[in-house]
């Protein structure tokens, strides 16, 4: 959990990079940016009678990590299907009949208060408990002011290197 821009995806990438899954895919999906009627196709893929199957994000993340950002924006009906995948590690693509088995670590993030969403009937409590195994709060930069000089220096070095510019320094006041 954490506010917008707090670095939730960075934290998820850090966990993935230091895990035994680091040699496998890290796939990101932002539930807030997907139209509700396309959510299941994006997650589980689709089978067409005249084309090869389209893999969804669960399948593309096989062996690795799937990061679901803004999980609180996921339609309620889709939440039960995500729960089933977390339990069974299997699903059926839209339009298909074959079970697809996956081995995926799911890391989810939200800037919503999911406990309140549960009380108000917008988020499944059983899904919350499956996702909330190791809760991590990523504090905002406002609460980590001591990190600002290090972050600023990192960006200055990156821009100097990428753009071939001379390295600049910031004063303590800046």
N, C-alpha and C positions, 0 to 999 in steps of 0.2 A: 504494500500500500504506500501511498505518498501522493503529494500534489502533482499537478502537471509540471513537467520539466524537472522533476526531482531526481531523475536518473534511474527509474525502475527498470527500463530495458538494459541500461548499462550494468545494473546489478545482476540481471538475469544472464547476460552474456558472460559476466565474470564467473558466475556459478557454473555455467556450461563449460567455459574454457578450462576450468580447474577440476573437471569431473572425468570419470572414465568414459564419458560420451563425447569428449571434445573432438575426436576424430570423425564424428558423424555430424549431420546437419543441425544447424540452429535456424529454426523457421519462425518468423514473426507474422502474426495476424492481429490486426486491430479490429476488435468487434464493433467499435463505434463507427468505423468507416465502411462497413458492409451493409448493404440493403438487407432488411430482415428476410425478404423472400429469396435471397441468394446465399444466406448464411450456411445452410446445410451443404450446398454445392461446394462452397469454398472450403468448408471443413472436411467433407468426406469424399468429394469428387463426384464424377458422373460417368455413367456408361451410356454409350450411344450404339445403336445397332449397326451403323455403317462406319464407325471410326474407332480407333483405339481408345481405351478408357482414359479419362482425365483424372489425374491424382489430385486429391485435396491436400490440405496442409498436414493433416495427421499422417497421411501416407508419405508425403515428402519429408517429414521429420523422423521417419522410421530409424531407430537406433540412436537418435539424438534427442534434441529438446525442442518442444513447441512452446513458444512464448505467446500467450493470449493476452494482449493488452486491452484494457477497458472491458474486462469480462463482465462487469456489471451492466453493460449495454447490450448484452446478448439477449435475444428474445427468450421468453420464459419456456416456450415449447422446445427450443433448441437445447436449453439447459439440461433437460432430462436425457437427451440423446448424448450429450457430452458426458454426463454422469455414467451412462451405460458403457461408453467407450473406455472411460477410466476404470471401470470395474472389469470389463471383459477383454480390454485391449484388442477389440475387434469391432468391425462395423460393415455395413453394406453400402456401396456407392449408390447415389441416386440413379434410378433406372436400371439397377443391376440386381443380381440374385446371388452373387458369389460373396462369401465372407472374406474380408480383407483383415488379416492379423497384423498388428503393429506392436512395436516395443518403443514407447515414447514417454519421456519425462515431460510433464506439463508444468510450466511455471506461468502463473497468471498474475495480472496486476489490475488495480483499479484505483481511481481517486475518489470513488464513491464509498460511503459508509455501508458496506454490505450487510452488516447486522441490521441497520435500519431498513434496507431494501428487503430483507427477509421478513421483518415485522410488518412491512407494508405490502407483502405478497408479490414482490417483483423479482425476488431471487430465491432459488431453491435452497433450503437449509441443508439438505443432504449433499448437494453439490458443493456448497460452501465448506462443509466439513472435509470433503475429499480434497479440495484445493488448499485448505488452510492447515496443512500438516505441519509446515515450518513457516509460520508467519514472520515476515520481515517488513519493518517500516523503514522506508527510505526517507530520511528527513530532508526538508527543503534546504536550499542553499542559504536561505535566511537563518536557519538554525545551525549552519555549518560555516559561519563567516570565516573561520580560520583556514578553510580550504580555498578561499578566493585567490590569494596570491599564487598558490601552486597551480591552480587551474589557469589563471591569467598567463603565467609563465609557460605552461604547456602549450596554450594556444599561440602565444608569440613565437615560440620555437617552431611549431608546426607551420605557421604562415611563412616564416622566414625560410624554412626548408622547401616548402612547396612552391613558393613564388620567387625563390632566389634572392631574397632581400637580406639586408644586414640585420643581425639579431639586435633587437631593441630591449631595453630594460624599463621597467616601471618603477617610479619612486614609491616609497612606502605610503605616501599620501594618496597617490593615484590608485 
